[in-house]
Amino acid sequence: PIDSTVETRQKLPFTTELAKIHDAEVHVLSIYTTKVQAIRYRVDTYTDQVIEYLEEEGVKYVRDAVEADNLTKSTIGYAERIDANMISIMTEQERTTANLWLGPYAQQMVNHSPFPVLSIHPKELIRSLSR
């Protein structure tokens, strides 16, 4: 899933390498959690960047999008529809009112997904860029 966080794309290099090794197809799922156009545009921009990277790396992909109240439920539902083999996520995802009560989406995903979940911990971009 691609959300509106800056870190959402950091899962791509490792996911791409796994896809190459296993000759797999990557499903790039844009997750829209709001009707705010600026945020939806950010998700679309990030998704475009992901698609460009996959094309450069020669990885097969499918692009799709869903409206979501809950990132976990929507991602798992999509994975079930396509009969996925794995879900690749970041350990830090969007913060919403729902995950304040239910726990972080990454934790929900690991606890509730019937699929293996690859959880990538994000790099601290500010510190990385200042070096």
Backbone atoms as SQL, in Angstrom:
CREATE TABLE atoms (id INTEGER PRIMARY KEY, chain TEXT, resi INTEGER, resn TEXT, atom TEXT, x REAL, y REAL, z REAL);
INSERT INTO atoms VALUES
  (1, 'A', 1, 'PRO', 'N', 0.815, -1.210, 0.000),
  (2, 'A', 1, 'PRO', 'CA', 0.000, 0.000, 0.000),
  (3, 'A', 1, 'PRO', 'C', 0.859, 1.275, 0.000),
  (4, 'A', 2, 'ILE', 'N', 0.389, 2.266, -0.750),
  (5, 'A', 2, 'ILE', 'CA', 1.055, 3.571, -0.789),
  (6, 'A', 2, 'ILE', 'C', 0.113, 4.568, -0.135),
  (7, 'A', 3, 'ASP', 'N', 0.587, 5.201, 0.946),
  (8, 'A', 3, 'ASP', 'CA', -0.224, 6.193, 1.642),
  (9, 'A', 3, 'ASP', 'C', 0.415, 7.568, 1.488),
  (10, 'A', 4, 'SER', 'N', 0.011, 8.519, 2.322),
  (11, 'A', 4, 'SER', 'CA', 0.483, 9.891, 2.158),
  (12, 'A', 4, 'SER', 'C', 1.746, 10.217, 2.956),
  (13, 'A', 5, 'THR', 'N', 2.328, 9.234, 3.641),
  (14, 'A', 5, 'THR', 'CA', 3.528, 9.510, 4.428),
  (15, 'A', 5, 'THR', 'C', 4.767, 9.521, 3.541),
  (16, 'A', 6, 'VAL', 'N', 5.729, 10.332, 3.910),
  (17, 'A', 6, 'VAL', 'CA', 6.981, 10.425, 3.147),
  (18, 'A', 6, 'VAL', 'C', 7.675, 9.058, 3.108),
  (19, 'A', 7, 'GLU', 'N', 7.588, 8.306, 4.194),
  (20, 'A', 7, 'GLU', 'CA', 8.297, 7.027, 4.309),
  (21, 'A', 7, 'GLU', 'C', 7.704, 5.900, 3.462),
  (22, 'A', 8, 'THR', 'N', 6.502, 6.051, 2.967),
  (23, 'A', 8, 'THR', 'CA', 5.790, 4.948, 2.313),
  (24, 'A', 8, 'THR', 'C', 6.581, 4.301, 1.179),
  (25, 'A', 9, 'ARG', 'N', 7.443, 5.050, 0.526),
  (26, 'A', 9, 'ARG', 'CA', 8.204, 4.512, -0.610),
  (27, 'A', 9, 'ARG', 'C', 9.470, 3.765, -0.197),
  (28, 'A', 10, 'GLN', 'N', 9.850, 3.858, 1.069),
  (29, 'A', 10, 'GLN', 'CA', 11.092, 3.218, 1.516),
  (30, 'A', 10, 'GLN', 'C', 11.023, 1.689, 1.470),
  (31, 'A', 11, 'LYS', 'N', 9.837, 1.126, 1.381),
  (32, 'A', 11, 'LYS', 'CA', 9.719, -0.335, 1.292),
  (33, 'A', 11, 'LYS', 'C', 10.016, -0.836, -0.122),
  (34, 'A', 12, 'LEU', 'N', 10.061, 0.059, -1.067),
  (35, 'A', 12, 'LEU', 'CA', 10.165, -0.323, -2.469),
  (36, 'A', 12, 'LEU', 'C', 11.459, -1.036, -2.868),
  (37, 'A', 13, 'PRO', 'N', 12.646, -0.573, -2.497),
  (38, 'A', 13, 'PRO', 'CA', 13.858, -1.275, -2.951),
  (39, 'A', 13, 'PRO', 'C', 13.905, -2.748, -2.518),
  (40, 'A', 14, 'PHE', 'N', 13.592, -3.029, -1.260),
  (41, 'A', 14, 'PHE', 'CA', 13.647, -4.415, -0.793),
  (42, 'A', 14, 'PHE', 'C', 12.542, -5.244, -1.434),
  (43, 'A', 15, 'THR', 'N', 11.353, -4.666, -1.531),
  (44, 'A', 15, 'THR', 'CA', 10.231, -5.364, -2.167),
  (45, 'A', 15, 'THR', 'C', 10.550, -5.668, -3.628),
  (46, 'A', 16, 'THR', 'N', 11.171, -4.718, -4.302),
  (47, 'A', 16, 'THR', 'CA', 11.546, -4.903, -5.704),
  (48, 'A', 16, 'THR', 'C', 12.561, -6.037, -5.856),
  (49, 'A', 17, 'GLU', 'N', 13.546, -6.080, -4.977),
  (50, 'A', 17, 'GLU', 'CA', 14.542, -7.159, -5.039),
  (51, 'A', 17, 'GLU', 'C', 13.890, -8.517, -4.831),
  (52, 'A', 18, 'LEU', 'N', 12.972, -8.612, -3.882),
  (53, 'A', 18, 'LEU', 'CA', 12.250, -9.874, -3.674),
  (54, 'A', 18, 'LEU', 'C', 11.445, -10.251, -4.915),
  (55, 'A', 19, 'ALA', 'N', 10.799, -9.274, -5.516),
  (56, 'A', 19, 'ALA', 'CA', 10.013, -9.530, -6.724),
  (57, 'A', 19, 'ALA', 'C', 10.896, -10.033, -7.860),
  (58, 'A', 20, 'LYS', 'N', 12.081, -9.452, -8.014),
  (59, 'A', 20, 'LYS', 'CA', 13.017, -9.895, -9.053),
  (60, 'A', 20, 'LYS', 'C', 13.465, -11.333, -8.806),
  (61, 'A', 21, 'ILE', 'N', 13.826, -11.648, -7.574),
  (62, 'A', 21, 'ILE', 'CA', 14.300, -12.990, -7.228),
  (63, 'A', 21, 'ILE', 'C', 13.239, -14.043, -7.535),
  (64, 'A', 22, 'HIS', 'N', 11.982, -13.710, -7.250),
  (65, 'A', 22, 'HIS', 'CA', 10.897, -14.685, -7.395),
  (66, 'A', 22, 'HIS', 'C', 10.064, -14.481, -8.655),
  (67, 'A', 23, 'ASP', 'N', 10.527, -13.606, -9.543),
  (68, 'A', 23, 'ASP', 'CA', 9.798, -13.283, -10.767),
  (69, 'A', 23, 'ASP', 'C', 8.330, -12.997, -10.442),
  (70, 'A', 24, 'ALA', 'N', 8.130, -12.153, -9.442),
  (71, 'A', 24, 'ALA', 'CA', 6.788, -11.853, -8.944),
  (72, 'A', 24, 'ALA', 'C', 6.259, -10.549, -9.525),
  (73, 'A', 25, 'GLU', 'N', 4.969, -10.402, -9.426),
  (74, 'A', 25, 'GLU', 'CA', 4.281, -9.192, -9.834),
  (75, 'A', 25, 'GLU', 'C', 3.959, -8.399, -8.565),
  (76, 'A', 26, 'VAL', 'N', 4.235, -7.103, -8.597),
  (77, 'A', 26, 'VAL', 'CA', 3.976, -6.240, -7.449),
  (78, 'A', 26, 'VAL', 'C', 2.665, -5.489, -7.687),
  (79, 'A', 27, 'HIS', 'N', 1.779, -5.557, -6.718),
  (80, 'A', 27, 'HIS', 'CA', 0.537, -4.793, -6.778),
  (81, 'A', 27, 'HIS', 'C', 0.746, -3.515, -5.975),
  (82, 'A', 28, 'VAL', 'N', 0.663, -2.393, -6.660),
  (83, 'A', 28, 'VAL', 'CA', 0.853, -1.087, -6.040),
  (84, 'A', 28, 'VAL', 'C', -0.535, -0.529, -5.752),
  (85, 'A', 29, 'LEU', 'N', -0.853, -0.429, -4.465),
  (86, 'A', 29, 'LEU', 'CA', -2.190, -0.025, -4.051),
  (87, 'A', 29, 'LEU', 'C', -2.160, 1.368, -3.435),
  (88, 'A', 30, 'SER', 'N', -2.749, 2.330, -4.125),
  (89, 'A', 30, 'SER', 'CA', -2.887, 3.680, -3.578),
  (90, 'A', 30, 'SER', 'C', -4.022, 3.650, -2.561),
  (91, 'A', 31, 'ILE', 'N', -3.717, 4.108, -1.343),
  (92, 'A', 31, 'ILE', 'CA', -4.714, 4.118, -0.272),
  (93, 'A', 31, 'ILE', 'C', -5.129, 5.561, -0.005),
  (94, 'A', 32, 'TYR', 'N', -6.398, 5.855, -0.249),
  (95, 'A', 32, 'TYR', 'CA', -6.934, 7.192, 0.002),
  (96, 'A', 32, 'TYR', 'C', -7.743, 7.164, 1.295),
  (97, 'A', 33, 'THR', 'N', -7.281, 7.901, 2.295),
  (98, 'A', 33, 'THR', 'CA', -7.957, 7.925, 3.594),
  (99, 'A', 33, 'THR', 'C', -8.686, 9.241, 3.834),
  (100, 'A', 34, 'THR', 'N', -8.700, 10.094, 2.835),
  (101, 'A', 34, 'THR', 'CA', -9.336, 11.405, 2.975),
  (102, 'A', 34, 'THR', 'C', -9.820, 11.883, 1.612),
  (103, 'A', 35, 'LYS', 'N', -10.718, 12.856, 1.639),
  (104, 'A', 35, 'LYS', 'CA', -11.196, 13.492, 0.401),
  (105, 'A', 35, 'LYS', 'C', -10.387, 14.755, 0.093),
  (106, 'A', 36, 'VAL', 'N', -9.462, 15.134, 0.977),
  (107, 'A', 36, 'VAL', 'CA', -8.645, 16.339, 0.788),
  (108, 'A', 36, 'VAL', 'C', -7.757, 16.141, -0.446),
  (109, 'A', 37, 'GLN', 'N', -7.972, 16.994, -1.450),
  (110, 'A', 37, 'GLN', 'CA', -7.294, 16.823, -2.730),
  (111, 'A', 37, 'GLN', 'C', -5.770, 16.915, -2.637),
  (112, 'A', 38, 'ALA', 'N', -5.249, 17.766, -1.779),
  (113, 'A', 38, 'ALA', 'CA', -3.793, 17.903, -1.655),
  (114, 'A', 38, 'ALA', 'C', -3.166, 16.594, -1.168),
  (115, 'A', 39, 'ILE', 'N', -3.819, 15.919, -0.261),
  (116, 'A', 39, 'ILE', 'CA', -3.288, 14.649, 0.255),
  (117, 'A', 39, 'ILE', 'C', -3.453, 13.549, -0.784),
  (118, 'A', 40, 'ARG', 'N', -4.586, 13.527, -1.456),
  (119, 'A', 40, 'ARG', 'CA', -4.804, 12.528, -2.519),
  (120, 'A', 40, 'ARG', 'C', -3.773, 12.722, -3.642),
  (121, 'A', 41, 'TYR', 'N', -3.461, 13.988, -3.960),
  (122, 'A', 41, 'TYR', 'CA', -2.454, 14.283, -4.971),
  (123, 'A', 41, 'TYR', 'C', -1.088, 13.746, -4.534),
  (124, 'A', 42, 'ARG', 'N', -0.760, 13.894, -3.239),
  (125, 'A', 42, 'ARG', 'CA', 0.500, 13.375, -2.715),
  (126, 'A', 42, 'ARG', 'C', 0.563, 11.850, -2.880),
  (127, 'A', 43, 'VAL', 'N', -0.533, 11.161, -2.559),
  (128, 'A', 43, 'VAL', 'CA', -0.574, 9.699, -2.736),
  (129, 'A', 43, 'VAL', 'C', -0.366, 9.351, -4.206),
  (130, 'A', 44, 'ASP', 'N', -1.025, 10.069, -5.099),
  (131, 'A', 44, 'ASP', 'CA', -0.873, 9.821, -6.538),
  (132, 'A', 44, 'ASP', 'C', 0.565, 10.065, -6.999),
  (133, 'A', 45, 'THR', 'N', 1.180, 11.123, -6.498),
  (134, 'A', 45, 'THR', 'CA', 2.564, 11.427, -6.863),
  (135, 'A', 45, 'THR', 'C', 3.504, 10.327, -6.390),
  (136, 'A', 46, 'TYR', 'N', 3.337, 9.886, -5.152),
  (137, 'A', 46, 'TYR', 'CA', 4.160, 8.796, -4.619),
  (138, 'A', 46, 'TYR', 'C', 3.947, 7.521, -5.434),
  (139, 'A', 47, 'THR', 'N', 2.695, 7.254, -5.791),
  (140, 'A', 47, 'THR', 'CA', 2.403, 6.061, -6.583),
  (141, 'A', 47, 'THR', 'C', 3.058, 6.154, -7.958),
  (142, 'A', 48, 'ASP', 'N', 3.004, 7.318, -8.577),
  (143, 'A', 48, 'ASP', 'CA', 3.678, 7.512, -9.876),
  (144, 'A', 48, 'ASP', 'C', 5.177, 7.228, -9.755),
  (145, 'A', 49, 'GLN', 'N', 5.791, 7.701, -8.673),
  (146, 'A', 49, 'GLN', 'CA', 7.220, 7.466, -8.457),
  (147, 'A', 49, 'GLN', 'C', 7.514, 5.980, -8.285),
  (148, 'A', 50, 'VAL', 'N', 6.652, 5.277, -7.573),
  (149, 'A', 50, 'VAL', 'CA', 6.816, 3.836, -7.376),
  (150, 'A', 50, 'VAL', 'C', 6.719, 3.102, -8.714),
  (151, 'A', 51, 'ILE', 'N', 5.748, 3.469, -9.520),
  (152, 'A', 51, 'ILE', 'CA', 5.572, 2.835, -10.835),
  (153, 'A', 51, 'ILE', 'C', 6.795, 3.089, -11.711),
  (154, 'A', 52, 'GLU', 'N', 7.291, 4.306, -11.703),
  (155, 'A', 52, 'GLU', 'CA', 8.483, 4.641, -12.489),
  (156, 'A', 52, 'GLU', 'C', 9.669, 3.773, -12.054),
  (157, 'A', 53, 'TYR', 'N', 9.843, 3.604, -10.754),
  (158, 'A', 53, 'TYR', 'CA', 10.937, 2.786, -10.225),
  (159, 'A', 53, 'TYR', 'C', 10.779, 1.326, -10.671),
  (160, 'A', 54, 'LEU', 'N', 9.578, 0.790, -10.553),
  (161, 'A', 54, 'LEU', 'CA', 9.346, -0.605, -10.960),
  (162, 'A', 54, 'LEU', 'C', 9.615, -0.799, -12.449),
  (163, 'A', 55, 'GLU', 'N', 9.207, 0.175, -13.261),
  (164, 'A', 55, 'GLU', 'CA', 9.475, 0.086, -14.705),
  (165, 'A', 55, 'GLU', 'C', 10.969, 0.115, -14.982),
  (166, 'A', 56, 'GLU', 'N', 11.698, 1.002, -14.308),
  (167, 'A', 56, 'GLU', 'CA', 13.151, 1.071, -14.484),
  (168, 'A', 56, 'GLU', 'C', 13.824, -0.240, -14.085),
  (169, 'A', 57, 'GLU', 'N', 13.292, -0.903, -13.064),
  (170, 'A', 57, 'GLU', 'CA', 13.864, -2.157, -12.565),
  (171, 'A', 57, 'GLU', 'C', 13.351, -3.380, -13.327),
  (172, 'A', 58, 'GLY', 'N', 12.413, -3.171, -14.246),
  (173, 'A', 58, 'GLY', 'CA', 11.884, -4.276, -15.046),
  (174, 'A', 58, 'GLY', 'C', 11.000, -5.243, -14.265),
  (175, 'A', 59, 'VAL', 'N', 10.298, -4.739, -13.262),
  (176, 'A', 59, 'VAL', 'CA', 9.424, -5.574, -12.441),
  (177, 'A', 59, 'VAL', 'C', 7.979, -5.408, -12.914),
  (178, 'A', 60, 'LYS', 'N', 7.293, -6.549, -13.075),
  (179, 'A', 60, 'LYS', 'CA', 5.878, -6.514, -13.452),
  (180, 'A', 60, 'LYS', 'C', 5.079, -5.913, -12.304),
  (181, 'A', 61, 'TYR', 'N', 4.050, -5.141, -12.657),
  (182, 'A', 61, 'TYR', 'CA', 3.245, -4.518, -11.613),
  (183, 'A', 61, 'TYR', 'C', 1.808, -4.347, -12.064),
  (184, 'A', 62, 'VAL', 'N', 0.950, -4.151, -11.088),
  (185, 'A', 62, 'VAL', 'CA', -0.449, -3.783, -11.296),
  (186, 'A', 62, 'VAL', 'C', -0.692, -2.569, -10.409),
  (187, 'A', 63, 'ARG', 'N', -1.356, -1.569, -10.954),
  (188, 'A', 63, 'ARG', 'CA', -1.666, -0.364, -10.176),
  (189, 'A', 63, 'ARG', 'C', -3.162, -0.365, -9.872),
  (190, 'A', 64, 'ASP', 'N', -3.485, -0.106, -8.605),
  (191, 'A', 64, 'ASP', 'CA', -4.880, -0.065, -8.196),
  (192, 'A', 64, 'ASP', 'C', -5.028, 0.961, -7.080),
  (193, 'A', 65, 'ALA', 'N', -6.251, 1.277, -6.703),
  (194, 'A', 65, 'ALA', 'CA', -6.505, 2.260, -5.655),
  (195, 'A', 65, 'ALA', 'C', -7.773, 1.887, -4.897),
  (196, 'A', 66, 'VAL', 'N', -7.798, 2.255, -3.617),
  (197, 'A', 66, 'VAL', 'CA', -8.988, 2.043, -2.794),
  (198, 'A', 66, 'VAL', 'C', -9.200, 3.239, -1.873),
  (199, 'A', 67, 'GLU', 'N', -10.467, 3.479, -1.557),
  (200, 'A', 67, 'GLU', 'CA', -10.844, 4.429, -0.519),
  (201, 'A', 67, 'GLU', 'C', -10.838, 3.630, 0.778),
  (202, 'A', 68, 'ALA', 'N', -10.277, 4.187, 1.859),
  (203, 'A', 68, 'ALA', 'CA', -10.123, 3.414, 3.080),
  (204, 'A', 68, 'ALA', 'C', -10.409, 4.226, 4.331),
  (205, 'A', 69, 'ASP', 'N', -11.197, 3.645, 5.220),
  (206, 'A', 69, 'ASP', 'CA', -11.344, 4.204, 6.563),
  (207, 'A', 69, 'ASP', 'C', -10.261, 3.623, 7.458),
  (208, 'A', 70, 'ASN', 'N', -9.871, 2.385, 7.159),
  (209, 'A', 70, 'ASN', 'CA', -8.869, 1.685, 7.947),
  (210, 'A', 70, 'ASN', 'C', -7.864, 1.066, 6.979),
  (211, 'A', 71, 'LEU', 'N', -6.606, 1.510, 7.048),
  (212, 'A', 71, 'LEU', 'CA', -5.572, 1.021, 6.136),
  (213, 'A', 71, 'LEU', 'C', -5.433, -0.500, 6.196),
  (214, 'A', 72, 'THR', 'N', -5.470, -1.052, 7.396),
  (215, 'A', 72, 'THR', 'CA', -5.270, -2.485, 7.566),
  (216, 'A', 72, 'THR', 'C', -6.374, -3.280, 6.900),
  (217, 'A', 73, 'LYS', 'N', -7.616, -2.958, 7.219),
  (218, 'A', 73, 'LYS', 'CA', -8.747, -3.699, 6.654),
  (219, 'A', 73, 'LYS', 'C', -8.781, -3.591, 5.137),
  (220, 'A', 74, 'SER', 'N', -8.527, -2.404, 4.625),
  (221, 'A', 74, 'SER', 'CA', -8.557, -2.204, 3.174),
  (222, 'A', 74, 'SER', 'C', -7.425, -2.947, 2.481),
  (223, 'A', 75, 'THR', 'N', -6.234, -2.917, 3.073),
  (224, 'A', 75, 'THR', 'CA', -5.092, -3.602, 2.475),
  (225, 'A', 75, 'THR', 'C', -5.301, -5.112, 2.503),
  (226, 'A', 76, 'ILE', 'N', -5.735, -5.646, 3.635),
  (227, 'A', 76, 'ILE', 'CA', -5.982, -7.094, 3.736),
  (228, 'A', 76, 'ILE', 'C', -7.104, -7.500, 2.787),
  (229, 'A', 77, 'GLY', 'N', -8.161, -6.699, 2.718),
  (230, 'A', 77, 'GLY', 'CA', -9.260, -7.005, 1.795),
  (231, 'A', 77, 'GLY', 'C', -8.786, -7.061, 0.361),
  (232, 'A', 78, 'TYR', 'N', -7.947, -6.116, -0.033),
  (233, 'A', 78, 'TYR', 'CA', -7.390, -6.120, -1.396),
  (234, 'A', 78, 'TYR', 'C', -6.510, -7.351, -1.600),
  (235, 'A', 79, 'ALA', 'N', -5.665, -7.648, -0.622),
  (236, 'A', 79, 'ALA', 'CA', -4.774, -8.811, -0.731),
  (237, 'A', 79, 'ALA', 'C', -5.578, -10.103, -0.872),
  (238, 'A', 80, 'GLU', 'N', -6.692, -10.186, -0.179),
  (239, 'A', 80, 'GLU', 'CA', -7.551, -11.378, -0.305),
  (240, 'A', 80, 'GLU', 'C', -8.161, -11.465, -1.697),
  (241, 'A', 81, 'ARG', 'N', -8.596, -10.328, -2.242),
  (242, 'A', 81, 'ARG', 'CA', -9.206, -10.322, -3.578),
  (243, 'A', 81, 'ARG', 'C', -8.226, -10.769, -4.657),
  (244, 'A', 82, 'ILE', 'N', -6.956, -10.424, -4.509),
  (245, 'A', 82, 'ILE', 'CA', -5.974, -10.770, -5.553),
  (246, 'A', 82, 'ILE', 'C', -5.201, -12.041, -5.216),
  (247, 'A', 83, 'ASP', 'N', -5.499, -12.634, -4.061),
  (248, 'A', 83, 'ASP', 'CA', -4.801, -13.832, -3.589),
  (249, 'A', 83, 'ASP', 'C', -3.285, -13.577, -3.504),
  (250, 'A', 84, 'ALA', 'N', -2.925, -12.563, -2.736),
  (251, 'A', 84, 'ALA', 'CA', -1.527, -12.137, -2.582),
  (252, 'A', 84, 'ALA', 'C', -0.701, -13.197, -1.866),
  (253, 'A', 85, 'ASN', 'N', 0.597, -13.105, -2.041),
  (254, 'A', 85, 'ASN', 'CA', 1.531, -13.976, -1.334),
  (255, 'A', 85, 'ASN', 'C', 2.201, -13.278, -0.159),
  (256, 'A', 86, 'MET', 'N', 2.182, -11.937, -0.179),
  (257, 'A', 86, 'MET', 'CA', 2.844, -11.164, 0.864),
  (258, 'A', 86, 'MET', 'C', 2.346, -9.726, 0.807),
  (259, 'A', 87, 'ILE', 'N', 2.374, -9.058, 1.957),
  (260, 'A', 87, 'ILE', 'CA', 2.068, -7.632, 2.024),
  (261, 'A', 87, 'ILE', 'C', 3.318, -6.931, 2.555),
  (262, 'A', 88, 'SER', 'N', 3.745, -5.902, 1.846),
  (263, 'A', 88, 'SER', 'CA', 4.928, -5.147, 2.230),
  (264, 'A', 88, 'SER', 'C', 4.484, -3.800, 2.785),
  (265, 'A', 89, 'ILE', 'N', 4.855, -3.517, 4.056),
  (266, 'A', 89, 'ILE', 'CA', 4.430, -2.279, 4.709),
  (267, 'A', 89, 'ILE', 'C', 5.607, -1.594, 5.385),
  (268, 'A', 90, 'MET', 'N', 5.374, -0.357, 5.763),
  (269, 'A', 90, 'MET', 'CA', 6.308, 0.369, 6.618),
  (270, 'A', 90, 'MET', 'C', 5.800, 0.234, 8.050),
  (271, 'A', 91, 'THR', 'N', 6.709, 0.220, 9.010),
  (272, 'A', 91, 'THR', 'CA', 6.268, 0.127, 10.401),
  (273, 'A', 91, 'THR', 'C', 5.624, 1.428, 10.861),
  (274, 'A', 92, 'GLU', 'N', 5.911, 2.536, 10.205),
  (275, 'A', 92, 'GLU', 'CA', 5.254, 3.814, 10.504),
  (276, 'A', 92, 'GLU', 'C', 4.346, 4.132, 9.343),
  (277, 'A', 93, 'GLN', 'N', 3.062, 4.314, 9.651),
  (278, 'A', 93, 'GLN', 'CA', 2.090, 4.642, 8.609),
  (279, 'A', 93, 'GLN', 'C', 1.277, 5.839, 9.047),
  (280, 'A', 94, 'GLU', 'N', 0.287, 6.204, 8.223),
  (281, 'A', 94, 'GLU', 'CA', -0.548, 7.362, 8.527),
  (282, 'A', 94, 'GLU', 'C', -1.129, 7.274, 9.931),
  (283, 'A', 95, 'ARG', 'N', -1.239, 8.407, 10.574),
  (284, 'A', 95, 'ARG', 'CA', -1.885, 8.469, 11.883),
  (285, 'A', 95, 'ARG', 'C', -3.300, 8.990, 11.692),
  (286, 'A', 96, 'THR', 'N', -4.253, 8.219, 12.158),
  (287, 'A', 96, 'THR', 'CA', -5.654, 8.623, 12.071),
  (288, 'A', 96, 'THR', 'C', -6.314, 8.390, 13.413),
  (289, 'A', 97, 'THR', 'N', -7.523, 8.878, 13.552),
  (290, 'A', 97, 'THR', 'CA', -8.266, 8.653, 14.789),
  (291, 'A', 97, 'THR', 'C', -8.438, 7.163, 15.042),
  (292, 'A', 98, 'ALA', 'N', -8.680, 6.384, 14.004),
  (293, 'A', 98, 'ALA', 'CA', -8.902, 4.944, 14.164),
  (294, 'A', 98, 'ALA', 'C', -7.701, 4.247, 14.783),
  (295, 'A', 99, 'ASN', 'N', -6.497, 4.576, 14.343),
  (296, 'A', 99, 'ASN', 'CA', -5.354, 3.838, 14.892),
  (297, 'A', 99, 'ASN', 'C', -4.916, 4.360, 16.251),
  (298, 'A', 100, 'LEU', 'N', -5.477, 5.471, 16.709),
  (299, 'A', 100, 'LEU', 'CA', -5.230, 5.881, 18.093),
  (300, 'A', 100, 'LEU', 'C', -5.885, 4.892, 19.047),
  (301, 'A', 101, 'TRP', 'N', -7.034, 4.352, 18.661),
  (302, 'A', 101, 'TRP', 'CA', -7.785, 3.429, 19.516),
  (303, 'A', 101, 'TRP', 'C', -7.417, 1.970, 19.248),
  (304, 'A', 102, 'LEU', 'N', -7.118, 1.628, 18.014),
  (305, 'A', 102, 'LEU', 'CA', -6.872, 0.235, 17.649),
  (306, 'A', 102, 'LEU', 'C', -5.398, -0.146, 17.678),
  (307, 'A', 103, 'GLY', 'N', -4.513, 0.826, 17.795),
  (308, 'A', 103, 'GLY', 'CA', -3.082, 0.556, 17.751),
  (309, 'A', 103, 'GLY', 'C', -2.543, 0.891, 16.380),
  (310, 'A', 104, 'PRO', 'N', -1.221, 0.971, 16.251),
  (311, 'A', 104, 'PRO', 'CA', -0.611, 1.295, 14.958),
  (312, 'A', 104, 'PRO', 'C', -1.042, 0.304, 13.873),
  (313, 'A', 105, 'TYR', 'N', -1.219, 0.826, 12.649),
  (314, 'A', 105, 'TYR', 'CA', -1.647, -0.031, 11.552),
  (315, 'A', 105, 'TYR', 'C', -0.676, -1.177, 11.302),
  (316, 'A', 106, 'ALA', 'N', 0.615, -0.935, 11.449),
  (317, 'A', 106, 'ALA', 'CA', 1.594, -2.012, 11.238),
  (318, 'A', 106, 'ALA', 'C', 1.337, -3.156, 12.213),
  (319, 'A', 107, 'GLN', 'N', 1.073, -2.827, 13.461),
  (320, 'A', 107, 'GLN', 'CA', 0.783, -3.850, 14.465),
  (321, 'A', 107, 'GLN', 'C', -0.519, -4.577, 14.128),
  (322, 'A', 108, 'GLN', 'N', -1.540, -3.819, 13.716),
  (323, 'A', 108, 'GLN', 'CA', -2.801, -4.434, 13.313),
  (324, 'A', 108, 'GLN', 'C', -2.579, -5.383, 12.138),
  (325, 'A', 109, 'MET', 'N', -1.758, -4.953, 11.176),
  (326, 'A', 109, 'MET', 'CA', -1.509, -5.762, 9.980),
  (327, 'A', 109, 'MET', 'C', -0.853, -7.087, 10.348),
  (328, 'A', 110, 'VAL', 'N', 0.176, -7.028, 11.151),
  (329, 'A', 110, 'VAL', 'CA', 0.885, -8.245, 11.557),
  (330, 'A', 110, 'VAL', 'C', -0.046, -9.167, 12.342),
  (331, 'A', 111, 'ASN', 'N', -0.878, -8.597, 13.199),
  (332, 'A', 111, 'ASN', 'CA', -1.770, -9.403, 14.036),
  (333, 'A', 111, 'ASN', 'C', -2.942, -10.004, 13.286),
  (334, 'A', 112, 'HIS', 'N', -3.403, -9.358, 12.207),
  (335, 'A', 112, 'HIS', 'CA', -4.645, -9.791, 11.568),
  (336, 'A', 112, 'HIS', 'C', -4.494, -10.310, 10.140),
  (337, 'A', 113, 'SER', 'N', -3.361, -10.124, 9.524),
  (338, 'A', 113, 'SER', 'CA', -3.198, -10.541, 8.134),
  (339, 'A', 113, 'SER', 'C', -3.063, -12.059, 8.006),
  (340, 'A', 114, 'PRO', 'N', -3.823, -12.635, 7.092),
  (341, 'A', 114, 'PRO', 'CA', -3.644, -14.066, 6.812),
  (342, 'A', 114, 'PRO', 'C', -2.433, -14.313, 5.894),
  (343, 'A', 115, 'PHE', 'N', -1.791, -13.230, 5.464),
  (344, 'A', 115, 'PHE', 'CA', -0.634, -13.300, 4.571),
  (345, 'A', 115, 'PHE', 'C', 0.629, -12.921, 5.338),
  (346, 'A', 116, 'PRO', 'N', 1.779, -13.397, 4.900),
  (347, 'A', 116, 'PRO', 'CA', 3.028, -12.902, 5.507),
  (348, 'A', 116, 'PRO', 'C', 3.134, -11.393, 5.297),
  (349, 'A', 117, 'VAL', 'N', 3.668, -10.703, 6.293),
  (350, 'A', 117, 'VAL', 'CA', 3.808, -9.253, 6.223),
  (351, 'A', 117, 'VAL', 'C', 5.288, -8.899, 6.341),
  (352, 'A', 118, 'LEU', 'N', 5.804, -8.245, 5.310),
  (353, 'A', 118, 'LEU', 'CA', 7.163, -7.722, 5.335),
  (354, 'A', 118, 'LEU', 'C', 7.080, -6.311, 5.900),
  (355, 'A', 119, 'SER', 'N', 7.641, -6.115, 7.082),
  (356, 'A', 119, 'SER', 'CA', 7.587, -4.811, 7.750),
  (357, 'A', 119, 'SER', 'C', 8.957, -4.152, 7.668),
  (358, 'A', 120, 'ILE', 'N', 9.013, -3.019, 7.010),
  (359, 'A', 120, 'ILE', 'CA', 10.254, -2.276, 6.843),
  (360, 'A', 120, 'ILE', 'C', 10.237, -1.087, 7.794),
  (361, 'A', 121, 'HIS', 'N', 11.275, -0.958, 8.589),
  (362, 'A', 121, 'HIS', 'CA', 11.396, 0.185, 9.497),
  (363, 'A', 121, 'HIS', 'C', 11.970, 1.356, 8.712),
  (364, 'A', 122, 'PRO', 'N', 11.327, 2.525, 8.778),
  (365, 'A', 122, 'PRO', 'CA', 11.798, 3.653, 7.967),
  (366, 'A', 122, 'PRO', 'C', 13.107, 4.244, 8.475),
  (367, 'A', 123, 'LYS', 'N', 13.869, 4.761, 7.543),
  (368, 'A', 123, 'LYS', 'CA', 15.073, 5.516, 7.896),
  (369, 'A', 123, 'LYS', 'C', 14.633, 6.903, 8.320),
  (370, 'A', 124, 'GLU', 'N', 15.389, 7.508, 9.192),
  (371, 'A', 124, 'GLU', 'CA', 15.098, 8.888, 9.575),
  (372, 'A', 124, 'GLU', 'C', 15.639, 9.789, 8.482),
  (373, 'A', 125, 'LEU', 'N', 14.731, 10.340, 7.692),
  (374, 'A', 125, 'LEU', 'CA', 15.130, 11.104, 6.512),
  (375, 'A', 125, 'LEU', 'C', 15.879, 12.382, 6.837),
  (376, 'A', 126, 'ILE', 'N', 15.494, 13.080, 7.873),
  (377, 'A', 126, 'ILE', 'CA', 16.159, 14.344, 8.188),
  (378, 'A', 126, 'ILE', 'C', 17.621, 14.101, 8.544),
  (379, 'A', 127, 'ARG', 'N', 17.872, 13.102, 9.388),
  (380, 'A', 127, 'ARG', 'CA', 19.242, 12.796, 9.761),
  (381, 'A', 127, 'ARG', 'C', 20.015, 12.272, 8.558),
  (382, 'A', 128, 'SER', 'N', 19.388, 11.437, 7.716),
  (383, 'A', 128, 'SER', 'CA', 20.051, 10.886, 6.554),
  (384, 'A', 128, 'SER', 'C', 20.431, 11.974, 5.560),
  (385, 'A', 129, 'LEU', 'N', 19.540, 12.952, 5.378),
  (386, 'A', 129, 'LEU', 'CA', 19.810, 14.002, 4.411),
  (387, 'A', 129, 'LEU', 'C', 20.843, 15.017, 4.895),
  (388, 'A', 130, 'SER', 'N', 21.011, 15.117, 6.197),
  (389, 'A', 130, 'SER', 'CA', 21.945, 16.112, 6.715),
  (390, 'A', 130, 'SER', 'C', 23.387, 15.611, 6.784),
  (391, 'A', 131, 'ARG', 'N', 23.596, 14.349, 6.460),
  (392, 'A', 131, 'ARG', 'CA', 24.964, 13.806, 6.502),
  (393, 'A', 131, 'ARG', 'C', 25.704, 14.024, 5.232);
